[in-house]
Amino acid sequence: MTTRLDLEVDGALARLTLAAGDGENRIEWQTISELQSLCTALAEMPELRALIVQGEGGNFCRGWSASLLADAAAPPELRAAPGDPFGCLAELPLPVIAAIEGDCLSAGLELALACDLRVAAGTARFALPESEFGLIPLAGGTQRLPRLVGHGRALAMVLLGQTIDGVTAEAWGLVNALAGEGGALAQAERLAATIAARGPIAERFAKEAVQNGSDLPLTRALRYELDLTVLLQTTEDRAEGVRAFTEKRPPEFHGR
């Protein structure tokens, strides 16, 4: 069943929902193409402070569609970025939060890994079961997962198909915050509200510094952080933050 992507923008917050009538929200080539187009549009909306990604029908995403796995060759328009179909989420300048209920499997986990923060119900399930079917994760699972949870835990999930729940995922550092069953979206919205109240330019620069600096030697990464700090000094928001601090009042940021 075709999974569509529904985008809702409410002020400074955007919500992206994977929706399929069967509740499995499986990923197809069409889904990836649509996601990349939406990410292009979202990157051009500076008024947004955060994006929440969620699934409809009780699951976040149960993995790839059978039709995609049967036709592993990407369409021509997607061949430019093989191996990282969800990288457009990681590259968005605004923070991205995954709100995870139910199953977050295979492509679903790889989609969540491309987000900056993950909120999950304690009953959510995470797994990379590809090797059971003679496959390996094909959208960043073997690369982003060990960077979050360590090689040993990642290999257990990749080689053994180990399934973990939300509680374990939080203990491992895969999930940033837990919620009760059915409460992941509300918890993600609370995190998004916290982000929205902070300096938007600072939040975007901070995401850029963490992401890009992680692949640099420490001395170059520190220089990169300093360069972003210098750029931030030239903004109106930076001046407003200093005024608010000295006047002991909440700042009013405008993203300038």
C-alpha positions as CSV (number, residue, x, y, z in Angstrom):
1,M,0.0,0.0,0.0
2,T,1.4,3.4,-1.0
3,T,2.7,5.5,1.8
4,R,2.1,9.2,1.4
5,L,3.8,12.1,3.3
6,D,1.5,14.7,4.8
7,L,3.2,18.0,5.7
8,E,1.5,20.4,8.2
9,V,3.0,23.7,9.1
10,D,1.8,25.4,12.2
11,G,3.7,28.7,12.9
12,A,7.3,27.8,13.7
13,L,6.6,24.0,13.8
14,A,6.2,21.6,11.0
15,R,5.0,18.0,11.2
16,L,5.7,15.4,8.6
17,T,3.5,12.3,8.8
18,L,4.1,8.9,7.1
19,A,0.6,7.6,6.3
20,A,-0.5,4.4,4.8
21,G,-4.0,2.8,5.1
22,D,-2.5,-0.4,6.5
23,G,-0.6,1.4,9.3
24,E,2.7,-0.1,8.3
25,N,4.0,3.1,6.6
26,R,6.5,1.3,4.5
27,I,9.1,3.2,2.4
28,E,9.0,3.1,-1.4
29,W,11.0,4.9,-4.1
30,Q,8.1,7.3,-4.5
31,T,8.3,8.0,-0.7
32,I,12.0,8.8,-0.9
33,S,11.5,11.1,-3.9
34,E,8.7,13.0,-2.2
35,L,10.7,13.3,1.0
36,Q,13.6,14.8,-0.8
37,S,11.4,17.3,-2.5
38,L,9.7,18.3,0.8
39,C,13.1,18.7,2.4
40,T,14.1,21.1,-0.3
41,A,11.0,23.1,0.4
42,L,11.5,23.0,4.2
43,A,15.1,24.3,3.9
44,E,13.7,27.4,2.2
45,M,11.4,28.3,5.1
46,P,13.5,30.2,7.6
47,E,10.5,30.9,9.8
48,L,10.4,27.2,10.9
49,R,12.2,26.4,14.1
50,A,11.7,22.6,14.2
51,L,10.3,19.6,12.3
52,I,8.6,16.6,13.8
53,V,8.5,13.3,11.8
54,Q,5.9,10.7,12.9
55,G,4.0,7.7,11.6
56,E,0.2,7.3,11.4
57,G,-1.7,4.3,12.6
58,G,0.3,3.1,15.6
59,N,3.6,2.5,13.9
60,F,6.4,4.8,13.0
61,C,7.5,2.7,10.0
62,R,7.9,-1.0,9.5
63,G,10.6,-0.9,6.8
64,W,10.9,-1.1,3.0
65,S,8.1,-2.0,0.7
66,A,8.3,-5.4,-1.0
67,S,8.2,-3.6,-4.4
68,L,11.3,-1.5,-3.6
69,L,13.2,-4.6,-2.4
70,A,12.2,-6.5,-5.5
71,D,13.4,-3.6,-7.7
72,A,16.6,-2.5,-5.9
73,A,17.7,-0.2,-8.7
74,A,16.8,3.4,-7.8
75,P,15.0,5.4,-10.4
76,P,17.3,7.9,-12.4
77,E,16.2,10.9,-10.3
78,L,17.4,9.2,-7.1
79,R,20.8,7.8,-8.3
80,A,22.6,11.1,-7.5
81,A,22.7,10.3,-3.8
82,P,22.9,6.5,-3.5
83,G,23.2,5.0,0.0
84,D,21.7,7.9,1.9
85,P,18.1,8.4,0.9
86,F,17.2,10.0,4.2
87,G,20.3,12.3,4.3
88,C,18.1,15.2,3.2
89,L,16.6,15.2,6.8
90,A,20.1,15.2,8.4
91,E,21.1,18.1,6.1
92,L,18.1,20.3,7.0
93,P,19.3,23.4,8.8
94,L,16.5,23.2,11.3
95,P,16.4,20.6,14.1
96,V,14.4,17.4,13.3
97,I,12.7,15.3,15.9
98,A,11.3,11.8,15.3
99,A,8.2,10.9,17.4
100,I,8.2,7.1,17.5
101,E,5.3,4.8,18.4
102,G,5.0,1.1,17.7
103,D,7.4,-0.5,15.2
104,C,10.5,1.4,14.0
105,L,12.1,-1.3,11.8
106,S,14.6,-1.5,9.0
107,A,14.1,1.7,6.8
108,G,12.0,3.1,9.7
109,L,15.0,3.0,12.0
110,E,17.3,4.4,9.4
111,L,14.8,7.2,8.8
112,A,14.8,7.9,12.6
113,L,18.6,7.8,12.7
114,A,18.7,10.7,10.1
115,C,16.7,12.9,12.6
116,D,18.6,14.9,15.2
117,L,16.5,13.8,18.2
118,R,14.3,10.8,18.8
119,V,11.4,10.5,21.2
120,A,9.8,7.1,21.7
121,A,7.2,5.3,23.7
122,G,8.7,2.7,26.0
123,T,6.8,0.1,24.1
124,A,8.2,1.1,20.7
125,R,10.3,-1.6,18.9
126,F,13.6,-1.0,17.1
127,A,15.3,-3.5,14.8
128,L,17.4,-3.9,11.7
129,P,16.4,-7.4,10.5
130,E,17.8,-7.3,7.0
131,S,20.4,-10.1,7.4
132,E,17.6,-12.6,8.0
133,F,16.7,-12.1,4.4
134,G,20.2,-12.0,3.0
135,L,20.4,-8.2,3.0
136,I,22.2,-5.5,4.9
137,P,20.8,-2.1,6.0
138,L,20.9,0.0,2.9
139,A,20.1,3.6,4.1
140,G,22.7,4.4,6.7
141,G,21.9,1.8,9.4
142,T,25.4,0.4,9.5
143,Q,26.9,3.8,9.8
144,R,24.7,6.1,11.9
145,L,23.7,3.5,14.4
146,P,27.2,2.6,15.7
147,R,27.9,6.4,15.9
148,L,25.1,6.6,18.4
149,V,25.2,3.4,20.4
150,G,28.7,2.0,19.8
151,H,29.9,-0.8,17.6
152,G,29.1,-3.7,19.9
153,R,25.5,-2.8,20.3
154,A,25.1,-1.9,16.7
155,L,26.6,-5.2,15.6
156,A,24.2,-7.1,17.8
157,M,21.3,-5.4,16.0
158,V,22.8,-5.8,12.5
159,L,24.2,-9.3,12.8
160,L,21.7,-10.9,15.2
161,G,18.6,-8.9,14.3
162,Q,18.3,-8.0,17.9
163,T,15.1,-6.1,18.7
164,I,15.1,-3.6,21.5
165,D,12.3,-1.6,23.1
166,G,12.1,2.1,23.8
167,V,13.4,1.8,27.4
168,T,16.6,0.0,26.1
169,A,16.9,2.4,23.2
170,E,17.0,5.3,25.7
171,A,19.6,3.6,27.9
172,W,21.8,3.0,24.8
173,G,21.5,6.6,23.7
174,L,19.5,5.8,20.6
175,V,16.4,7.7,22.0
176,N,16.7,11.1,23.7
177,A,13.4,11.0,25.7
178,L,10.8,8.4,26.6
179,A,7.0,8.8,26.6
180,G,4.1,6.7,27.6
181,E,2.4,4.7,24.9
182,G,0.6,7.1,22.6
183,G,2.5,10.1,24.1
184,A,5.5,10.3,21.8
185,L,4.1,13.1,19.7
186,A,3.2,15.3,22.7
187,Q,6.7,14.8,24.1
188,A,8.2,15.7,20.8
189,E,6.1,18.8,20.6
190,R,7.4,19.8,24.1
191,L,11.0,19.4,22.9
192,A,10.1,21.4,19.7
193,A,8.6,24.2,21.9
194,T,11.8,24.3,23.9
195,I,13.8,24.6,20.7
196,A,11.5,27.3,19.3
197,A,12.0,29.4,22.4
198,R,15.7,29.5,21.9
199,G,17.8,31.5,19.4
200,P,16.9,30.1,16.0
201,I,20.2,31.0,14.3
202,A,22.1,29.6,17.3
203,E,20.2,26.4,17.1
204,R,20.9,26.0,13.4
205,F,24.6,26.8,13.9
206,A,24.8,24.4,16.8
207,K,23.4,21.6,14.7
208,E,25.8,22.5,11.9
209,A,28.8,22.5,14.3
210,V,28.0,19.1,15.8
211,Q,27.3,17.4,12.5
212,N,30.1,18.8,10.4
213,G,32.7,19.0,13.3
214,S,32.3,15.3,14.1
215,D,34.1,14.4,10.8
216,L,37.0,16.8,11.4
217,P,40.2,16.5,13.4
218,L,39.6,18.2,16.8
219,T,41.8,21.3,16.0
220,R,39.9,22.0,12.8
221,A,36.6,21.3,14.5
222,L,37.3,23.8,17.2
223,R,38.2,26.4,14.5
224,Y,35.0,25.6,12.7
225,E,33.1,26.2,16.0
226,L,34.9,29.5,16.4
227,D,34.1,30.6,12.9
228,L,30.4,30.0,13.5
229,T,30.6,31.9,16.8
230,V,32.1,34.9,15.0
231,L,29.3,34.8,12.4
232,L,26.7,34.6,15.2
233,Q,28.2,37.7,16.8
234,T,27.0,39.7,13.8
235,T,23.3,38.9,14.2
236,E,20.5,40.9,15.8
237,D,19.5,37.8,17.8
238,R,22.9,37.6,19.4
239,A,22.6,41.3,20.5
240,E,19.0,40.7,21.8
241,G,20.2,37.6,23.8
242,V,22.9,39.7,25.5
243,R,20.4,42.5,26.3
244,A,17.8,40.0,27.6
245,F,20.5,38.5,29.8
246,T,21.6,41.8,31.3
247,E,18.0,43.0,31.7
248,K,16.9,39.6,33.3
249,R,14.0,39.1,30.9
250,P,13.1,36.4,28.3
251,P,14.7,37.2,24.9
252,E,12.6,38.0,21.8
253,F,14.3,36.3,18.8
254,H,13.4,37.1,15.2
255,G,15.9,34.9,13.3
256,R,18.0,37.9,12.1
